[in-house]
Amino acid sequence: MILSVSRRTDIPAFFPAWFMGRVREGFVLTRNPMNHAQVCRISLSPETIDGIVFWTKNPAPLLPYLDEIGAKFPFYFQFTLNAYGRDAEPNVPPAAERLETLRTLSGKIGRERVVWRYDPVLLSPSYDTAWHIARFAELAREIAPYAGRCVFSFLDFYPKIAKRLRAIDGRVCDEAEMRVMAEAFAATAKTHALPISACAEPLDFSAYGVERGRCVDPERIGRLTGRTISAAKDKNQRPTCGCAASVDVGAYNTCRHGCRYCYANFSPESTAARVALHDESSPLLVGHLEDGDKVKERKAP
């Protein structure tokens, strides 16, 4: 199976020691987000895990552990690096600092294992289409030598983010705006010989040279390992998502970046309450096993 670490929270940034404890102990527990008492036990043996996809805005805290991880599992990073200010991403390290981290990461593991994410693209009086096109070009010039691919996506609206978006006058893009930016992003990427994909977008941007994204990609893992990795499409994601099936070990309401557009957190208060329950030694990211929990072993396909 493929391990996703994690769409639900930024484990490399905030919980690297916990994750390494799980790797060393050889298993992890996750709660079903829809059923609190349903717990899944996932074996973290090299015989079970085909590869790991790390999702992060700041992998720096995980860097000291990469040799140990790589001795057991193939892996690559989905590294999100936008150009928003503190109004949109209050607790994310500055772009210059993350650029340096990206260069360090790429130098350590190779550019094939680094996918640069420019997402989500939202619009506001401070961040219009011209701003995105210009900033994407600036970042691409810096990042292209250190990343094997670029992935972008446009903001999807969720009711839970409405209040946070209003605080920055943010909104989703219309189709015309998406096409203008997708064409410009693709032209910039082509200039730098950087392959580019769109993540879970219903619109077809192939006329501009944009591929449909597959962020959890068994073919990429296969290239890293020299093996053929078979994995079905992930039926738990949106219909437009091209990802292969994976198992996520994260938990919602635990990411402290505080991004205004994030669907994975309900509020700063709920996040703080959940994070307070974190125990580095627990097999669960949040809290511990409770009376009445039903633990079931996750069978590897």
C-alpha positions as CSV (number, residue, x, y, z in Angstrom):
1,M,0.0,0.0,0.0
2,I,1.0,3.7,-0.4
3,L,1.1,5.8,2.8
4,S,-0.1,9.4,2.6
5,V,1.6,11.6,5.3
6,S,-0.8,13.5,5.2
7,R,-3.6,15.3,3.4
8,R,-5.2,16.0,6.7
9,T,-2.4,17.8,8.5
10,D,1.3,18.7,8.1
11,I,3.1,15.8,9.8
12,P,6.6,16.8,8.5
13,A,6.3,20.3,9.9
14,F,4.6,19.6,13.3
15,F,4.8,15.9,14.1
16,P,8.1,14.4,12.8
17,A,9.2,12.8,16.0
18,W,5.8,11.2,16.4
19,F,6.0,9.8,12.9
20,M,9.5,8.4,13.4
21,G,8.3,6.7,16.6
22,R,5.7,5.0,14.5
23,V,8.3,4.0,11.9
24,R,10.5,2.5,14.5
25,E,7.7,0.7,16.3
26,G,6.4,-0.7,13.0
27,F,2.8,0.4,13.1
28,V,0.4,3.3,13.4
29,L,-3.2,3.8,14.5
30,T,-5.7,6.1,12.8
31,R,-9.2,7.0,13.7
32,N,-12.0,7.0,11.1
33,P,-12.9,10.7,10.8
34,M,-16.5,9.7,10.4
35,N,-16.6,7.2,13.3
36,H,-14.5,8.0,16.4
37,A,-14.6,4.5,17.8
38,Q,-13.4,2.9,14.6
39,V,-9.6,2.6,14.7
40,C,-7.4,1.2,12.0
41,R,-4.0,-0.5,12.7
42,I,-1.6,-0.1,9.8
43,S,1.6,-2.1,9.6
44,L,4.7,0.0,8.7
45,S,6.9,-2.8,7.5
46,P,8.8,-2.5,4.2
47,E,6.9,-5.6,3.1
48,T,3.6,-3.7,3.5
49,I,4.4,-0.2,2.4
50,D,5.2,0.4,-1.3
51,G,6.1,4.0,-0.7
52,I,5.3,7.2,1.2
53,V,4.0,10.5,-0.1
54,F,4.7,13.4,2.2
55,W,2.5,16.5,2.0
56,T,3.9,19.6,3.6
57,K,4.5,23.4,3.6
58,N,7.6,23.0,5.7
59,P,9.6,19.7,5.6
60,A,12.6,21.2,7.5
61,P,11.8,19.4,10.8
62,L,11.8,16.1,9.0
63,L,15.1,16.5,7.2
64,P,17.2,14.9,9.9
65,Y,15.2,11.7,9.6
66,L,15.2,11.2,5.9
67,D,18.2,8.8,5.7
68,E,16.5,6.6,8.3
69,I,13.2,6.7,6.4
70,G,14.9,6.1,3.1
71,A,16.6,3.0,4.4
72,K,13.1,1.4,4.8
73,F,10.8,3.0,2.3
74,P,10.8,4.9,-1.0
75,F,9.3,8.3,-0.7
76,Y,8.7,11.7,-2.3
77,F,7.4,15.1,-1.3
78,Q,4.5,17.2,-2.3
79,F,5.9,20.5,-1.2
80,T,3.5,23.4,-1.2
81,L,5.2,26.8,-1.7
82,N,2.9,29.7,-2.4
83,A,3.6,33.4,-2.3
84,Y,0.8,34.5,0.0
85,G,1.4,36.9,2.9
86,R,0.6,36.4,6.6
87,D,-3.1,37.4,6.0
88,A,-3.7,34.2,4.1
89,E,-1.0,31.9,5.7
90,P,-0.4,33.3,9.2
91,N,2.0,30.7,10.6
92,V,3.8,29.4,7.5
93,P,7.6,30.2,7.4
94,P,8.6,33.0,5.0
95,A,8.9,32.1,1.3
96,A,12.7,32.8,1.3
97,E,13.2,30.4,4.1
98,R,11.1,27.7,2.5
99,L,12.9,28.1,-0.8
100,E,16.2,27.4,1.0
101,T,14.6,24.4,2.6
102,L,13.5,23.2,-0.8
103,R,17.0,23.5,-2.2
104,T,18.3,21.6,0.8
105,L,15.7,18.9,0.4
106,S,16.3,18.5,-3.3
107,G,20.1,18.3,-2.8
108,K,19.6,15.6,-0.2
109,I,17.1,13.3,-2.0
110,G,17.2,14.5,-5.7
111,R,14.7,16.6,-7.7
112,E,12.7,13.6,-8.9
113,R,11.5,13.2,-5.3
114,V,10.4,16.8,-5.0
115,V,7.0,18.0,-6.5
116,W,6.4,21.7,-6.1
117,R,2.8,22.6,-5.4
118,Y,1.4,26.0,-6.1
119,D,-2.0,25.7,-4.5
120,P,-4.6,26.6,-3.8
121,V,-5.0,29.6,-6.1
122,L,-7.5,32.0,-4.6
123,L,-8.3,35.6,-5.6
124,S,-8.7,38.7,-3.5
125,P,-7.9,42.4,-3.9
126,S,-4.4,41.6,-2.8
127,Y,-4.0,38.5,-4.9
128,D,-5.4,39.0,-8.4
129,T,-4.6,37.1,-11.6
130,A,-1.7,39.4,-12.6
131,W,-0.2,38.9,-9.1
132,H,-0.4,35.1,-9.4
133,I,1.1,35.0,-12.8
134,A,4.0,37.2,-11.8
135,R,4.7,35.4,-8.5
136,F,4.4,32.0,-10.1
137,A,7.0,33.1,-12.7
138,E,9.4,34.3,-9.9
139,L,9.0,31.1,-7.9
140,A,9.3,28.9,-11.0
141,R,12.7,30.5,-11.9
142,E,14.0,29.7,-8.4
143,I,12.4,26.2,-8.0
144,A,12.7,24.6,-11.4
145,P,16.3,23.3,-11.0
146,Y,15.3,21.6,-7.7
147,A,11.9,20.0,-8.5
148,G,10.8,17.3,-10.9
149,R,7.3,18.6,-11.5
150,C,4.9,21.4,-10.6
151,V,1.3,20.9,-9.6
152,F,-1.2,23.7,-9.3
153,S,-4.9,23.8,-8.3
154,F,-7.6,26.4,-7.8
155,L,-9.4,26.9,-4.6
156,D,-12.5,24.8,-4.0
157,F,-15.1,26.4,-1.8
158,Y,-16.2,24.7,1.5
159,P,-18.7,26.2,3.8
160,K,-16.3,25.8,6.8
161,I,-13.8,28.3,5.2
162,A,-16.4,31.0,4.3
163,K,-15.8,33.1,7.4
164,R,-12.0,32.9,7.0
165,L,-12.2,33.8,3.3
166,R,-14.3,36.8,4.1
167,A,-11.7,38.1,6.5
168,I,-9.3,38.5,3.5
169,D,-11.9,39.3,0.9
170,G,-11.0,36.0,-0.7
171,R,-12.9,34.1,-3.4
172,V,-12.7,31.2,-5.8
173,C,-11.8,31.8,-9.5
174,D,-14.2,31.7,-12.3
175,E,-13.5,29.7,-15.5
176,A,-12.1,32.5,-17.5
177,E,-9.7,33.4,-14.7
178,M,-8.6,29.8,-14.3
179,R,-7.9,29.5,-18.0
180,V,-5.8,32.8,-18.1
181,M,-3.7,31.6,-15.2
182,A,-3.4,28.0,-16.3
183,E,-2.1,29.2,-19.8
184,A,0.4,31.5,-18.1
185,F,1.6,29.0,-15.6
186,A,2.1,26.4,-18.4
187,A,4.1,28.9,-20.5
188,T,6.3,29.7,-17.6
189,A,6.8,26.0,-16.8
190,K,7.7,25.3,-20.4
191,T,10.4,28.0,-20.3
192,H,12.0,26.2,-17.4
193,A,11.5,22.7,-18.8
194,L,9.4,21.9,-15.8
195,P,6.5,19.4,-16.3
196,I,3.3,20.8,-15.0
197,S,0.0,19.3,-13.9
198,A,-3.4,20.5,-12.6
199,C,-4.7,18.8,-9.4
200,A,-8.3,17.6,-9.4
201,E,-9.5,20.2,-11.8
202,P,-12.7,19.6,-13.8
203,L,-11.5,21.9,-16.6
204,D,-9.3,20.5,-19.3
205,F,-6.1,22.6,-19.7
206,S,-4.3,20.2,-22.0
207,A,-4.4,22.7,-24.9
208,Y,-1.8,24.7,-22.9
209,G,0.4,21.8,-22.1
210,V,-1.0,21.0,-18.7
211,E,-1.4,17.4,-17.7
212,R,-4.1,16.0,-15.4
213,G,-2.5,15.5,-12.0
214,R,-1.9,12.3,-10.1
215,C,-0.3,13.5,-6.8
216,V,-0.3,10.0,-5.3
217,D,1.5,8.4,-8.2
218,P,2.5,4.7,-8.2
219,E,4.5,5.3,-11.4
220,R,6.7,7.8,-9.6
221,I,7.2,5.3,-6.8
222,G,8.0,2.7,-9.4
223,R,10.6,4.8,-11.0
224,L,12.2,5.3,-7.6
225,T,12.2,1.6,-6.8
226,G,12.6,0.0,-10.2
227,R,9.4,-2.0,-9.5
228,T,5.9,-2.0,-11.0
229,I,3.5,-0.6,-8.4
230,S,-0.2,-1.5,-9.1
231,A,-2.8,0.7,-7.4
232,A,-6.4,1.4,-8.2
233,K,-7.8,4.9,-8.4
234,D,-8.7,6.4,-5.0
235,K,-12.5,6.1,-4.8
236,N,-12.5,8.2,-1.6
237,Q,-11.3,11.4,-3.4
238,R,-13.2,13.8,-5.6
239,P,-14.2,12.3,-9.0
240,T,-11.7,14.7,-10.8
241,C,-8.8,13.5,-8.6
242,G,-6.3,11.2,-10.4
243,C,-4.6,9.9,-7.3
244,A,-4.1,6.2,-6.7
245,A,-5.5,4.7,-3.5
246,S,-3.4,5.4,-0.4
247,V,-3.8,5.2,3.4
248,D,-3.7,8.5,5.3
249,V,-2.1,8.5,8.8
250,G,-3.0,12.1,9.7
251,A,-5.9,13.7,11.7
252,Y,-8.0,16.7,10.9
253,N,-7.9,19.8,13.1
254,T,-4.2,19.4,14.0
255,C,-2.3,21.7,11.5
256,R,-1.0,24.9,13.1
257,H,-0.2,26.7,9.9
258,G,-3.6,28.4,10.2
259,C,-4.1,29.0,6.5
260,R,-7.4,30.8,5.8
261,Y,-8.3,28.6,2.9
262,C,-7.7,25.2,4.6
263,Y,-10.5,22.7,4.6
264,A,-8.8,20.4,7.1
265,N,-9.2,22.7,10.1
266,F,-12.5,23.9,11.6
267,S,-11.2,26.8,13.7
268,P,-8.1,27.9,15.6
269,E,-9.8,26.9,18.9
270,S,-10.7,23.4,17.8
271,T,-7.2,22.9,16.4
272,A,-5.5,24.1,19.7
273,A,-7.8,21.7,21.7
274,R,-6.9,18.8,19.4
275,V,-3.2,19.5,19.4
276,A,-3.2,19.6,23.2
277,L,-4.2,16.0,23.2
278,H,-1.1,15.0,21.1
279,D,1.3,12.5,22.8
280,E,4.5,11.8,21.0
281,S,4.6,8.3,22.3
282,S,1.0,7.4,21.4
283,P,0.3,5.3,18.3
284,L,-2.5,7.7,17.5
285,L,-1.7,11.2,16.4
286,V,-4.3,12.6,18.7
287,G,-5.0,11.1,22.1
288,H,-4.9,7.5,23.1
289,L,-7.1,4.4,22.6
290,E,-10.3,4.7,24.6
291,D,-12.8,2.2,26.1
292,G,-15.1,1.1,23.4
293,D,-12.7,1.6,20.5
294,K,-12.7,-1.2,17.9
295,V,-9.3,-1.7,16.4
296,K,-9.1,-3.4,13.0
297,E,-6.0,-4.4,11.1
298,R,-5.7,-2.7,7.7
299,K,-5.0,-5.5,5.2
300,A,-2.5,-4.6,2.5
301,P,-3.7,-5.3,-1.1
